[in-house]
């Protein structure tokens, strides 16, 4: 009887470990793309503002909007990670 309880406890421990690992990969990989995207976006926007300072208002508005859309992808990854972790 105690052996079967130990096996079940070990199996549940493995399932919880797999869930934590999957959640870590989900948010880690899910945040990698938006992080690179925001870096490239800001770099190009600053370059464009340096070349044409008169258009910096329009460039900045477009940049902030694009950053918001890019950050939404990271939030989706966070939601998926939390769903994996707590289900």
BATI-818940 format. One line per 2 residues: number of its first residue (from 0); their letters; for each residue x, y, z of N, C-alpha, C. Coordinates in steps of 0.1 Angstrom, whole numbers, m for minus. Each point is the difference from the previous one (the first is absolute). Layout:
N
NUM	a	X/Y/Z/X/Y/Z/X/Y/Z; ...;
This chain:
87
0	xx	8/m12/0/m8/12/0/9/13/0; 10/0/8/8/12/1/8/2/m13;
2	xx	4/m12/m7/7/1/m12/m8/7/m11; m13/m3/m1/m9/6/m10/m1/15/3;
4	xx	m1/4/13/m1/14/3/12/7/m3; 12/m6/2/13/6/m4/1/2/m15;
6	xx	m5/m10/m8/0/1/m14/m9/11/m5; m12/2/6/m9/10/m4/6/14/4;
8	xx	6/1/12/6/12/4/12/4/m10; 8/m10/m4/11/3/m9/m6/4/m14;
10	xx	m10/m6/m4/m6/3/m13/m6/14/0; m7/4/11/m5/14/1/11/10/1;
12	xx	11/m4/6/11/9/1/6/3/m14; 1/m11/m8/5/1/m14/m9/9/m8;
14	xx	m13/m2/2/m10/8/m8/1/15/4; 1/3/12/2/14/5/13/6/m6;
16	xx	11/m8/0/12/4/m5/0/3/m15; m7/m8/m7/m2/2/m14/m8/12/m3;
18	xx	m10/3/8/m9/12/m2/9/12/3; 8/0/10/8/12/3/10/2/m11;
20	xx	6/m10/m5/10/1/m11/m7/5/m13; m12/m5/m3/m7/5/m12/m4/14/2;
22	xx	m4/4/12/m4/14/2/12/9/m2; 12/m4/5/12/8/m1/4/1/m15;
24	xx	m1/m10/m7/4/0/m15/m10/9/m7; m13/m1/4/m10/8/m7/2/15/1;
26	xx	3/5/13/2/14/2/14/4/m5; 10/m9/1/13/4/m4/1/2/m15;
28	xx	m5/m10/m8/0/1/m14/m10/10/m5; m11/1/7/m11/10/m4/5/14/2;
30	xx	9/3/10/4/14/2/13/3/m8; 6/m10/m5/12/2/m8/m2/8/m13;
32	xx	m10/m4/m7/m4/6/m13/m4/15/2; m9/3/9/m4/14/2/12/8/5;
34	xx	8/m6/8/12/8/5/9/4/m11; 3/m9/m9/8/3/m12/m7/10/m9;
36	xx	m13/m2/m2/m8/9/m8/m1/14/5; m1/2/13/m1/13/5/14/7/m1;
38	xx	10/m8/2/14/6/m2/2/5/m14; m3/m8/m9/2/4/m14/m9/11/m4;
40	xx	m12/0/5/m10/11/m3/5/13/6; 5/0/12/5/13/6/12/4/m7;
42	xx	9/m9/m4/12/4/m7/m3/7/m13; m9/m6/m8/m4/6/m13/m7/13/2;
44	xx	m8/1/10/m8/13/2/10/11/4; 9/m3/9/10/10/4/9/4/m12;
46	xx	3/m10/m8/8/3/m13/m8/10/m9; m13/m3/m2/m8/8/m8/m2/14/6;
48	xx	m1/1/13/m2/13/6/13/8/m1; 11/m7/0/13/7/m2/2/5/m14;
50	xx	m6/m7/m10/2/4/m14/m10/11/m3; m12/0/6/m11/9/m4/m6/5/13;
52	xx	6/10/7/m6/4/13/m14/6/m1; m3/6/m11/m14/6/m2/m11/m10/1;
54	xx	3/m13/m3/m10/m10/0/0/m8/12; 7/4/11/2/m8/12/m14/m2/7;
56	xx	m9/9/m1/m13/m2/7/m8/m11/m6; 0/m1/m14/m7/m11/m6/7/m13/2;
58	xx	13/0/m1/8/m12/2/m2/m5/15; 0/9/9/m1/m4/14/m14/m6/3;
60	xx	m10/6/m6/m14/m6/2/m1/m14/m6; 6/m1/m12/m1/m14/m7/9/m10/8;
62	xx	11/5/6/9/m9/7/m8/m5/13; m6/9/7/m7/m4/12/m11/m9/m3;
64	xx	m8/2/m10/m10/m9/m4/5/m14/m4; 11/0/m7/6/m13/m4/6/m7/12;
66	xx	5/7/10/5/m6/12/m11/m6/8; m12/6/0/m11/m5/8/m5/m13/m7;
68	xx	0/m1/m13/m4/m12/m7/10/m11/3; 13/3/0/10/m10/2/0/m5/14;
70	xx	m3/9/9/m1/m4/15/m12/m9/2; m10/2/m8/m12/m9/2/4/m15/m3;
72	xx	9/m2/m8/4/m14/m3/7/m6/12; 8/8/7/6/m5/13/m11/m2/11;
74	xx	m10/8/0/m11/m2/9/m8/m13/m3; m2/m3/m13/m6/m13/m3/9/m11/4;
76	xx	13/1/m1/9/m11/5/m1/m2/15; m1/11/7/m2/0/14/m13/m7/4;
78	xx	m11/3/m7/m13/m7/3/1/m15/m3; 6/m4/m11/2/m14/m3/8/m7/11;
80	xx	11/7/4/9/m6/11/m8/m2/13; m8/10/3/m8/m1/13/m11/m11/m2;
82	xx	m5/m2/m12/m10/m10/m2/6/m14/1; 12/m1/m5/7/m13/1/3/m3/15;
84	xx	5/10/7/4/m1/14/m12/m4/9; m11/6/m2/m11/m1/10/m11/m9/m5;
86	x	2/m8/m10/m11/m9/m4/5/m14/3;
